[in-house]
Amino acid sequence: MPVHNAEIAVLFETLADLREIEDANPFRVRVYRNAALTIRQHPQACRG
């Protein structure tokens, strides 16, 4: 059953939001947001 990239991207966005709430290092927050963007734009779905 394939996992859709949009679902994975939402998880990374949520992690970024949680890190931001925790007042984590802004670099780490940005890494999660960039990962979400990259995954969302990737044309091929992950297969699990």
C-alpha positions as CSV (number, residue, x, y, z in Angstrom):
1,M,0.0,0.0,0.0
2,P,1.7,3.3,-1.1
3,V,2.0,6.2,1.3
4,H,1.2,9.4,-0.4
5,N,3.7,12.2,-0.3
6,A,1.1,14.7,0.9
7,E,0.6,12.6,4.0
8,I,4.3,12.4,4.8
9,A,4.6,16.2,4.1
10,V,1.8,16.9,6.6
11,L,3.8,14.9,9.3
12,F,6.9,17.0,8.6
13,E,4.9,20.2,8.8
14,T,3.4,19.1,12.1
15,L,6.9,18.3,13.4
16,A,8.0,21.8,12.4
17,D,5.0,23.4,14.1
18,L,5.7,21.5,17.3
19,R,9.4,22.4,17.3
20,E,8.4,26.0,16.8
21,I,6.1,25.9,19.7
22,E,8.9,24.4,21.8
23,D,11.0,27.3,20.8
24,A,13.5,25.0,19.2
25,N,16.5,26.0,17.1
26,P,15.1,27.9,14.1
27,F,17.4,26.0,11.8
28,R,15.7,22.7,12.8
29,V,12.3,24.1,12.2
30,R,13.4,25.2,8.8
31,V,14.8,21.8,8.0
32,Y,11.4,20.2,8.7
33,R,9.6,22.7,6.6
34,N,12.0,22.3,3.7
35,A,11.7,18.5,4.0
36,A,7.9,18.8,3.8
37,L,8.2,21.0,0.7
38,T,10.6,18.6,-1.0
39,I,8.5,15.6,-0.3
40,R,5.3,17.2,-1.4
41,Q,6.9,18.2,-4.7
42,H,8.5,14.8,-5.4
43,P,6.5,13.1,-8.2
44,Q,6.8,9.5,-7.1
45,A,5.0,8.1,-4.0
46,C,6.8,6.1,-1.4
47,R,6.0,2.4,-1.3
48,G,5.7,0.6,2.1
